Amino acid sequence: MTTSSLYHTQGIRGFKYQKTERKNGTEYYYLHSTAAHLTCPCCGSAQTSLVKTGKTRNIRALHIGLKKRFCG
């Protein structure tokens, strides 16, 4: 799966595709953010900074066929 197909099938924007793993009928897509800066979701200020924590998270994606999908 490519960045383009993730955009068109899952609506994922602002991330770059790295790899896919398949375990027990579930597909896991590994992505990383391409954002250089973000605005504050509370006040809308552009005076923010990104902190890279190195943590991963699983986001449940839309099913395609019978396979479960997670993006993280």
KEZALUM-212652 format. One line per 3 residues: their letters; for each residue x, y, z of N, C-alpha, C, O. Coordinates in steps of 0.05 Angstrom, whole numbers, m for minus. Layout:
! residues N
A = X,Y,Z,X,Y,Z,X,Y,Z,X,Y,Z | ...
! end
This chain:
! residues 72
MTT = 17,m23,0,0,0,0,18,25,0,38,25,14 | 11,44,m16,27,68,m18,14,92,m3,m9,89,6 | 28,114,m1,17,138,12,m8,147,m3,m28,155,10
SSL = m8,145,m29,m31,153,m46,m55,136,m41,m77,146,m38 | m51,110,m39,m74,92,m35,m85,95,m6,m109,92,m2 | m68,100,13,m77,105,40,m94,131,41,m114,133,55
YHT = m86,151,26,m101,176,24,m129,170,12,m149,180,23 | m130,156,m10,m155,151,m24,m173,131,m10,m198,134,m11 | m163,111,4,m180,91,17,m186,98,46,m208,91,56
QGI = m168,111,60,m171,117,88,m174,146,95,m182,153,117 | m168,164,76,m170,192,81,m147,203,98,m149,224,111 | m124,189,98,m101,197,114,m85,218,99,m76,214,77
RGF = m80,241,112,m64,263,100,m42,271,119,m45,269,144 | m20,281,108,2,291,125,20,270,137,35,275,155 | 18,245,126,35,224,136,49,210,112,38,210,90
KYQ = 72,198,117,87,184,97,87,154,104,92,147,127 | 81,137,85,80,108,89,108,97,92,126,105,76 | 112,79,111,138,66,114,137,36,107,152,27,90
KTE = 119,21,121,118,m8,116,91,m19,125,75,m5,138 | 86,m45,118,62,m59,125,70,m85,138,88,m99,129 | 56,m92,160,60,m118,173,32,m132,174,12,m118,178
RKN = 32,m158,170,8,m173,171,10,m194,194,28,m210,193 | m8,m193,213,m8,m212,235,m37,m221,241,m55,m204,245 | m42,m247,240,m68,m259,247,m91,m246,233,m112,m240,245
GTE = m89,m241,207,m111,m229,192,m115,m199,195,m135,m188,186 | m96,m186,208,m97,m157,212,m73,m144,199,m50,m155,201 | m77,m122,185,m55,m108,172,m48,m83,189,m66,m69,198
YYY = m22,m79,193,m12,m56,207,5,m39,188,24,m49,177 | m3,m14,185,12,5,168,28,23,186,18,35,204 | 54,25,180,72,43,195,75,69,179,84,69,156
LHS = 69,91,192,69,117,180,85,136,197,89,131,221 | 95,158,186,107,179,202,97,206,191,92,209,167 | 95,226,209,84,252,202,103,268,185,128,266,189
TAA = 93,283,167,109,301,150,105,330,158,115,348,144 | 91,335,180,85,363,188,110,376,199,125,365,215 | 114,401,190,136,417,200,127,435,224,142,441,242
HLT = 101,443,223,90,458,245,59,454,245,48,447,225 | 47,458,268,18,455,272,7,479,286,22,494,299 | m19,482,284,m32,503,300,m45,490,325,m51,467,325
CPC = m48,506,345,m59,496,370,m89,490,366,m104,506,355 | m98,465,374,m126,458,370,m145,474,388,m169,476,382 | m135,485,410,m152,500,429,m156,529,421,m178,538,419
CGS = m133,543,417,m135,572,412,m129,579,383,m134,602,375 | m119,561,366,m113,566,338,m87,582,334,m82,590,311 | m71,584,354,m45,599,352,m25,583,335,m24,559,337
AQT = m10,598,319,12,586,303,38,585,319,58,575,309 | 39,597,343,63,598,359,66,571,375,64,571,399 | 70,549,361,72,523,373,98,510,364,112,519,346
SLV = 106,488,378,129,473,370,122,443,372,106,435,389 | 134,427,355,130,398,356,151,385,374,174,392,374 | 142,367,390,159,351,408,158,323,399,137,310,399
KTG = 181,312,391,182,284,382,187,266,406,208,267,418 | 166,249,411,168,232,435,178,204,428,187,189,445 | 175,196,403,183,169,394,163,148,401,167,124,397
KTR = 140,156,412,119,137,419,102,131,394,99,148,376 | 91,107,393,74,99,371,46,95,382,42,91,406 | 26,97,365,m2,93,373,m16,78,350,m9,82,327
NIR = m35,63,357,m51,48,338,m77,63,333,m91,70,352 | m83,68,308,m108,81,300,m123,61,283,m113,51,263 | m148,55,291,m164,36,276,m172,49,249,m183,71,248
ALH = m166,35,227,m172,45,201,m198,31,191,m208,12,203 | m208,40,168,m232,28,156,m225,1,146,m203,m4,135 | m244,m18,148,m241,m45,138,m243,m45,107,m259,m30,96
IGL = m226,m61,94,m229,m65,66,m231,m95,63,m212,m110,68 | m255,m104,55,m260,m133,54,m263,m144,82,m276,m131,99 | m251,m167,88,m253,m179,114,m229,m173,133,m229,m182,155
KKR = m209,m158,123,m185,m153,138,m188,m129,156,m199,m108,148 | m179,m131,181,m178,m109,199,m152,m93,192,m133,m104,183 | m153,m67,197,m130,m50,191,m125,m30,213,m143,m19,225
FCG = m99,m26,219,m91,m6,239,m69,11,227,m51,1,212 | m69,37,232,m48,55,224,m34,66,249,m48,72,268 | m8,67,249,6,76,272,33,86,266,47,95,284
! end
